[in-house]
Amino acid sequence: MNDDVDRPPEPLAPLAGIRVLEIGAFMAAPFGAMQLADLGADVIKVENPDGGDPVRSIGPYVAGQSSPFARLNRNKRSIALDIKAEQGKRVLRQMLNSADVLVENLRPGALARLGYDYETVREINPRIIYVSASGWGLDGPLATLPGLDIMAQARSGLMSITGTPQGDPVKIGVPICDLVCGLYMAMAVLGALRARESTGTGQHVDVSLFESGVSFTIWEAGRYFATGEVGKPLGSAHQSTAPYQAIRTADGWVTLGAVTPATWTGLCAALDLTELVDDPRYQDAHERHGHRDELIAAMEAVTSQWKTDAVIAALESAGVPCAPIADTAQVFNDQHLNQRGFFWDAPHPVMGDVRQIGSPMRFSATPAVRGAAGPLLGADTEAVLAESGFEPDEIDELIGAGVVAVVHSSGSAADTVDVTARDTPA
């Protein structure tokens, strides 16, 4: 039997054949581009030869390499290119000729000052999809201001509804505006690629951390535009229904949500609180929300006497949605996630196997890519230049001029970055 003949072909990833240039740093554009790379796009990370993406300098480090960077930039290739130098601009222009997508999250106007605004890039390649992520958007009164995730969380209203009543301002534990902006970037690319199939041309997409954060305030908008009521922090409680929050147990906390008639009666039975079923204060989720303080006190009078595992078991047996509050160590060793193969190891030339958080996108026929961990800075410089049409002597000239480089870390977080040029003929 000929295994090569009988073996079915490897399925193509959804975005196989799409080339993406990423000119990004920190979180939004790199996270968005990672989604595209997971879907099979050839993502080329364009980095400054002098240190590259600043995330490379953020620890903890393994074998001198940034552990966060290796996870945020998986399935990508890296070219170390000085796009401020005239020769570097020429290289970028040639790369743009064959690109389908450009994603960037530099400060608004930064690429335009280098001569790579959307109108100029469109003249180079009318089919390109040019996606710009910024703090506040490309126009409007805030457009020129620097914007980081915490500022977007603050202005978007998210911080005003996060935390406990009368508590200090609290941001969401992850950089949610950065991350969701990256997801919107990726979703916009998919939409623009679909539109290009009909029009034959690309377009410019403007996404911001600010508007990404505001897009999450669905419940708050529903209440404000209906009643004028302003949202406020409620701890773990839901804005409009109850019981839906964390409940104290004898040894910790459990989260639960009993907002339908069936789950409400199930909860009352599980906690031996059947007298609450006919109480007019708790006849539906809306009324229960209005009397939430009394309701939670009655529930915690029971649950505070039971250990978390016992509360979970009682609620699960009654069909009430519930879960313990896991810390990240428990999450990263979770039996359910491990059984589903969510975590996987990506090879890295220096770090070895790098455990990755899996993609939540599960395709039955075209699975997400599980390739390499985030690349060494400049690891793919020569290959990308050759694919872009540069001859070996031209590549040597660019390396010699310091416009491009093959760059690697020499070992530890404190080390400087070494630039290694190829041997050139005398």
C-alpha positions as CSV (number, residue, x, y, z in Angstrom):
1,M,0.0,0.0,0.0
2,N,1.3,3.4,-0.9
3,D,0.6,5.6,2.1
4,D,1.3,8.8,0.2
5,V,-1.4,7.9,-2.3
6,D,-4.0,6.6,0.2
7,R,-3.5,9.3,2.8
8,P,-6.2,12.1,2.4
9,P,-4.8,15.6,1.7
10,E,-4.3,17.9,4.6
11,P,-7.3,20.3,4.8
12,L,-6.6,23.9,3.8
13,A,-7.1,26.4,6.6
14,P,-9.9,28.9,6.0
15,L,-7.5,31.8,5.1
16,A,-4.9,29.8,3.3
17,G,-3.4,31.9,0.5
18,I,-4.1,35.3,2.2
19,R,-1.1,37.4,3.1
20,V,-1.2,39.8,5.9
21,L,1.3,42.5,6.9
22,E,1.2,43.4,10.5
23,I,2.7,46.7,11.6
24,G,1.7,46.6,15.2
25,A,2.8,46.6,18.7
26,F,1.6,45.5,22.1
27,M,-1.9,44.1,21.9
28,A,-4.7,45.1,19.5
29,A,-3.1,44.6,16.1
30,P,-1.0,41.6,17.1
31,F,-4.0,39.9,18.8
32,G,-6.1,40.5,15.7
33,A,-3.4,39.3,13.4
34,M,-3.0,36.2,15.5
35,Q,-6.6,35.3,14.9
36,L,-6.0,35.6,11.1
37,A,-2.8,33.5,11.5
38,D,-4.8,30.9,13.4
39,L,-7.2,30.8,10.4
40,G,-4.3,30.1,8.1
41,A,-3.3,33.5,6.8
42,D,0.4,34.1,6.1
43,V,1.0,36.8,8.7
44,I,4.3,38.7,8.3
45,K,5.1,40.8,11.4
46,V,7.1,43.9,10.3
47,E,9.3,44.9,13.2
48,N,11.9,47.6,13.8
49,P,15.4,45.9,13.8
50,D,16.2,47.8,17.0
51,G,14.3,45.6,19.5
52,G,11.1,44.9,17.5
53,D,7.7,44.8,19.1
54,P,8.0,46.2,22.7
55,V,6.3,43.1,24.0
56,R,9.6,41.3,23.3
57,S,10.9,43.3,26.3
58,I,8.1,42.2,28.6
59,G,8.7,39.3,30.9
60,P,8.7,36.7,32.2
61,Y,11.4,35.3,30.1
62,V,12.3,31.8,29.0
63,A,15.8,31.3,27.6
64,G,16.0,35.1,27.1
65,Q,12.7,35.2,25.2
66,S,9.5,36.9,26.2
67,S,6.9,34.3,27.3
68,P,3.9,36.6,26.5
69,F,5.3,37.5,23.0
70,A,5.7,33.8,22.1
71,R,2.0,33.3,22.8
72,L,0.6,36.5,21.3
73,N,2.4,36.1,18.0
74,R,2.1,32.4,17.2
75,N,1.8,31.2,13.6
76,K,3.5,34.4,12.3
77,R,6.7,35.2,10.5
78,S,9.0,38.1,11.4
79,I,10.9,40.5,9.2
80,A,13.2,43.1,10.8
81,L,12.8,46.2,8.6
82,D,13.4,49.9,9.2
83,I,10.4,51.4,7.5
84,K,11.6,54.9,8.2
85,A,14.7,54.5,6.0
86,E,14.2,55.3,2.3
87,Q,15.4,51.8,1.3
88,G,13.1,50.4,3.9
89,K,10.2,52.2,2.4
90,R,11.0,50.7,-1.0
91,V,11.0,47.3,0.6
92,L,7.7,47.9,2.2
93,R,6.2,49.2,-1.0
94,Q,7.3,46.0,-2.8
95,M,5.8,43.8,0.0
96,L,2.5,45.7,-0.3
97,N,2.2,44.7,-3.9
98,S,1.6,41.1,-3.0
99,A,-0.3,41.7,0.3
100,D,-4.0,41.1,0.8
101,V,-4.2,42.9,4.1
102,L,-2.3,45.5,6.1
103,V,-3.2,45.8,9.8
104,E,-1.6,48.5,11.9
105,N,-2.1,50.1,15.4
106,L,0.4,52.9,15.3
107,R,-0.7,56.3,16.5
108,P,-3.1,57.9,13.9
109,G,-1.1,59.5,11.2
110,A,2.2,57.7,11.9
111,L,2.1,55.6,8.7
112,A,0.8,58.6,6.7
113,R,3.9,60.6,7.8
114,L,6.0,57.9,6.3
115,G,4.1,58.1,3.1
116,Y,1.9,55.1,3.7
117,D,-1.6,56.5,4.2
118,Y,-4.5,54.5,2.8
119,E,-4.8,56.5,-0.4
120,T,-1.1,56.0,-1.2
121,V,-1.2,52.3,-0.4
122,R,-4.4,51.9,-2.5
123,E,-2.5,53.3,-5.5
124,I,0.2,50.6,-4.9
125,N,-2.4,47.8,-4.5
126,P,-6.1,48.6,-5.1
127,R,-7.1,45.2,-3.7
128,I,-5.5,45.7,-0.3
129,I,-7.6,45.8,2.9
130,Y,-6.0,48.4,5.2
131,V,-7.1,48.1,8.8
132,S,-6.2,50.8,11.4
133,A,-6.7,50.3,15.1
134,S,-6.3,53.2,17.5
135,G,-7.4,54.4,20.9
136,W,-10.1,56.8,19.8
137,G,-10.6,56.4,16.0
138,L,-9.1,58.2,13.0
139,D,-11.2,61.3,13.4
140,G,-13.1,63.2,16.1
141,P,-11.9,65.4,18.9
142,L,-9.9,62.7,20.6
143,A,-8.3,61.2,17.5
144,T,-4.8,62.7,18.0
145,L,-4.5,61.7,21.7
146,P,-2.6,58.6,22.8
147,G,-5.0,55.9,24.0
148,L,-4.2,52.8,26.0
149,D,-6.6,50.1,27.2
150,I,-7.2,51.5,30.6
151,M,-8.1,54.9,29.1
152,A,-10.6,53.2,26.8
153,Q,-12.0,51.2,29.7
154,A,-12.5,54.5,31.6
155,R,-14.1,56.6,28.7
156,S,-16.2,53.7,27.5
157,G,-18.0,53.4,30.8
158,L,-16.8,50.0,31.5
159,M,-14.8,51.1,34.6
160,S,-17.9,52.8,36.0
161,I,-19.8,49.5,36.2
162,T,-16.9,47.3,37.2
163,G,-16.1,46.6,40.9
164,T,-18.2,46.8,44.0
165,P,-20.6,49.6,45.1
166,Q,-18.8,52.5,46.7
167,G,-15.5,50.8,45.9
168,D,-12.4,52.3,44.2
169,P,-12.4,52.4,40.3
170,V,-11.5,48.9,39.0
171,K,-10.6,47.9,35.5
172,I,-11.5,44.6,34.0
173,G,-8.7,42.1,34.8
174,V,-7.7,41.6,31.2
175,P,-7.1,44.4,28.6
176,I,-10.6,44.0,27.3
177,C,-10.7,47.0,25.0
178,D,-7.4,46.0,23.3
179,L,-8.5,42.4,22.9
180,V,-12.0,43.0,21.6
181,C,-10.6,45.7,19.2
182,G,-8.3,43.0,17.9
183,L,-11.2,40.7,17.4
184,Y,-13.1,43.4,15.6
185,M,-10.1,43.9,13.4
186,A,-10.1,40.2,12.4
187,M,-13.8,40.2,11.8
188,A,-13.6,43.3,9.7
189,V,-10.9,41.7,7.6
190,L,-13.1,38.7,7.0
191,G,-16.0,41.0,5.9
192,A,-13.7,43.1,3.7
193,L,-12.3,40.0,2.0
194,R,-15.8,38.8,1.3
195,A,-16.8,42.2,-0.1
196,R,-13.6,42.2,-2.3
197,E,-14.9,39.0,-3.9
198,S,-17.7,41.1,-5.4
199,T,-16.0,44.5,-6.0
200,G,-12.5,43.4,-6.8
201,T,-11.2,46.3,-4.5
202,G,-10.1,46.6,-1.0
203,Q,-11.1,49.3,1.6
204,H,-10.0,51.1,4.7
205,V,-11.3,49.9,8.0
206,D,-11.2,52.1,11.2
207,V,-11.6,50.4,14.6
208,S,-10.9,51.8,18.0
209,L,-10.4,50.7,21.5
210,F,-13.0,53.3,22.7
211,E,-15.8,52.2,20.5
212,S,-14.9,48.5,21.0
213,G,-15.5,49.0,24.8
214,V,-18.7,51.0,24.3
215,S,-20.0,48.1,22.1
216,F,-20.1,45.9,25.2
217,T,-22.6,48.1,27.1
218,I,-25.7,46.4,25.8
219,W,-27.6,46.1,29.1
220,E,-26.6,49.6,30.2
221,A,-27.8,51.1,27.0
222,G,-31.1,49.2,27.2
223,R,-31.7,50.6,30.7
224,Y,-30.4,54.2,30.0
225,F,-32.2,54.8,26.7
226,A,-35.5,53.3,28.2
227,T,-35.4,55.0,31.7
228,G,-32.5,57.4,31.9
229,E,-31.0,55.3,34.7
230,V,-27.2,55.3,34.8
231,G,-25.3,52.0,35.3
232,K,-23.3,51.5,38.4
233,P,-20.9,48.8,39.8
234,L,-22.8,45.8,41.2
235,G,-20.0,43.5,42.1
236,S,-20.7,40.1,40.5
237,A,-24.5,40.8,40.2
238,H,-26.4,41.1,37.0
239,Q,-27.7,44.4,35.9
240,S,-31.3,43.3,35.3
241,T,-32.1,39.9,36.7
242,A,-31.5,37.8,39.8
243,P,-30.2,35.6,41.2
244,Y,-27.2,35.8,38.9
245,Q,-24.0,36.4,40.8
246,A,-21.4,34.9,43.1
247,I,-22.8,33.5,46.4
248,R,-20.7,32.9,49.5
249,T,-20.1,29.4,50.7
250,A,-18.5,28.0,53.9
251,D,-15.1,27.8,52.2
252,G,-15.3,30.2,49.2
253,W,-17.7,31.3,46.5
254,V,-19.9,29.8,43.8
255,T,-21.5,31.5,40.8
256,L,-25.0,30.7,39.8
257,G,-27.8,31.9,37.5
258,A,-31.4,31.0,38.2
259,V,-33.3,33.3,35.9
260,T,-35.9,31.0,34.3
261,P,-38.9,29.5,36.1
262,A,-37.4,26.0,36.0
263,T,-34.0,27.0,37.3
264,W,-35.5,29.2,40.0
265,T,-37.7,26.4,41.4
266,G,-34.7,24.0,41.0
267,L,-32.5,26.4,43.1
268,C,-35.1,26.7,45.8
269,A,-35.4,22.9,46.0
270,A,-31.7,22.4,46.0
271,L,-31.1,24.9,48.9
272,D,-34.2,23.8,50.9
273,L,-35.8,27.2,50.3
274,T,-39.1,26.1,48.8
275,E,-41.0,28.7,50.8
276,L,-39.5,31.3,48.5
277,V,-41.2,29.9,45.4
278,D,-44.6,31.4,46.3
279,D,-43.2,34.6,47.9
280,P,-44.6,37.5,45.8
281,R,-41.3,39.3,46.1
282,Y,-39.7,36.6,44.0
283,Q,-42.4,35.7,41.5
284,D,-40.2,36.5,38.4
285,A,-36.6,37.5,37.6
286,H,-37.5,41.2,37.5
287,E,-39.1,41.2,40.9
288,R,-36.3,39.1,42.3
289,H,-33.8,41.7,41.0
290,G,-35.8,44.4,42.8
291,H,-35.5,42.5,46.1
292,R,-32.0,41.2,45.4
293,D,-30.5,42.1,48.8
294,E,-33.1,40.1,50.8
295,L,-33.0,37.2,48.3
296,I,-29.2,36.9,48.5
297,A,-29.2,37.1,52.3
298,A,-31.7,34.2,52.4
299,M,-29.7,32.1,50.0
300,E,-26.4,32.8,51.8
301,A,-27.9,31.8,55.1
302,V,-27.9,28.3,53.7
303,T,-24.9,28.3,51.3
304,S,-22.6,29.8,53.9
305,Q,-23.0,26.6,55.9
306,W,-22.1,24.3,53.0
307,K,-18.7,23.8,51.3
308,T,-18.4,24.9,47.7
309,D,-18.3,21.4,46.4
310,A,-21.6,20.5,48.2
311,V,-23.3,23.7,46.8
312,I,-22.1,22.9,43.3
313,A,-23.3,19.3,43.6
314,A,-26.8,20.3,44.8
315,L,-27.3,22.9,42.2
316,E,-26.0,20.7,39.3
317,S,-28.3,17.9,40.4
318,A,-31.2,20.4,40.2
319,G,-30.2,21.6,36.8
320,V,-29.2,25.1,38.0
321,P,-26.3,26.7,36.0
322,C,-23.4,27.2,38.4
323,A,-19.6,27.1,38.6
324,P,-16.8,27.6,41.1
325,I,-14.5,30.6,40.7
326,A,-11.2,29.2,39.3
327,D,-7.9,30.8,39.5
328,T,-5.6,30.8,36.5
329,A,-3.6,27.8,37.7
330,Q,-6.8,25.8,37.9
331,V,-7.8,27.0,34.5
332,F,-4.6,26.1,32.8
333,N,-4.9,22.6,34.3
334,D,-8.6,22.2,33.8
335,Q,-9.7,18.6,33.1
336,H,-12.4,19.7,30.6
337,L,-10.1,21.9,28.6
338,N,-7.4,19.3,28.6
339,Q,-9.8,16.6,27.5
340,R,-10.9,18.8,24.6
341,G,-7.2,19.4,23.6
342,F,-7.6,23.2,24.1
343,F,-4.0,23.7,25.2
344,W,-1.2,22.7,22.8
345,D,2.6,23.0,22.5
346,A,4.1,25.2,19.8
347,P,7.8,24.7,18.9
348,H,10.3,27.5,19.3
349,P,13.9,27.4,18.3
350,V,15.2,28.7,21.7
351,M,12.4,28.2,24.2
352,G,11.5,24.6,23.2
353,D,7.8,23.7,23.4
354,V,5.7,26.7,24.3
355,R,2.3,25.9,25.7
356,Q,-0.4,27.8,23.9
357,I,-4.0,28.9,24.7
358,G,-6.0,27.3,22.0
359,S,-8.3,29.0,19.5
360,P,-12.0,28.9,20.5
361,M,-12.8,28.5,16.8
362,R,-13.3,24.8,16.2
363,F,-13.9,23.8,12.5
364,S,-15.1,20.4,11.5
365,A,-13.3,20.4,8.1
366,T,-10.7,23.2,8.2
367,P,-9.1,23.3,11.7
368,A,-7.3,26.3,13.1
369,V,-3.6,26.3,12.5
370,R,-1.3,24.9,15.2
371,G,2.1,26.0,14.0
372,A,5.1,27.7,15.7
373,A,5.4,30.0,18.7
374,G,6.1,33.7,18.2
375,P,9.1,34.0,15.9
376,L,12.6,35.3,16.8
377,L,13.0,38.9,15.6
378,G,14.0,38.9,12.0
379,A,13.9,35.1,11.7
380,D,12.1,35.3,8.3
381,T,13.7,38.4,6.9
382,E,15.6,36.8,4.0
383,A,12.7,34.4,3.1
384,V,10.2,37.2,3.0
385,L,12.4,39.4,0.9
386,A,13.1,36.6,-1.5
387,E,9.3,36.0,-1.8
388,S,8.8,39.7,-2.5
389,G,11.1,39.5,-5.5
390,F,14.5,40.6,-4.1
391,E,17.6,38.9,-5.4
392,P,20.3,37.6,-3.1
393,D,22.7,40.5,-3.9
394,E,19.9,43.0,-3.1
395,I,19.2,41.3,0.2
396,D,22.9,41.4,1.1
397,E,22.9,45.1,0.2
398,L,19.9,45.8,2.4
399,I,21.4,43.9,5.3
400,G,24.7,45.6,4.9
401,A,23.0,49.0,5.0
402,G,21.2,48.1,8.2
403,V,17.8,48.5,6.6
404,V,16.9,44.9,7.2
405,A,18.4,42.4,9.6
406,V,18.4,38.9,10.8
407,V,18.1,39.5,14.5
408,H,18.1,37.2,17.5
409,S,18.3,37.5,21.2
410,S,21.6,36.3,22.6
411,G,20.1,34.7,25.6
412,S,18.7,36.7,28.6
413,A,16.3,39.4,29.2
414,A,19.0,41.9,30.0
415,D,21.0,41.2,26.9
416,T,21.2,43.7,24.0
417,V,19.9,42.7,20.6
418,D,22.5,41.3,18.3
419,V,22.3,41.8,14.5
420,T,23.8,39.1,12.4
421,A,24.5,39.9,8.7
422,R,25.1,37.1,6.2
423,D,28.6,36.7,5.0
424,T,29.1,38.7,1.8
425,P,31.7,38.3,-0.9
426,A,34.9,40.3,-0.5
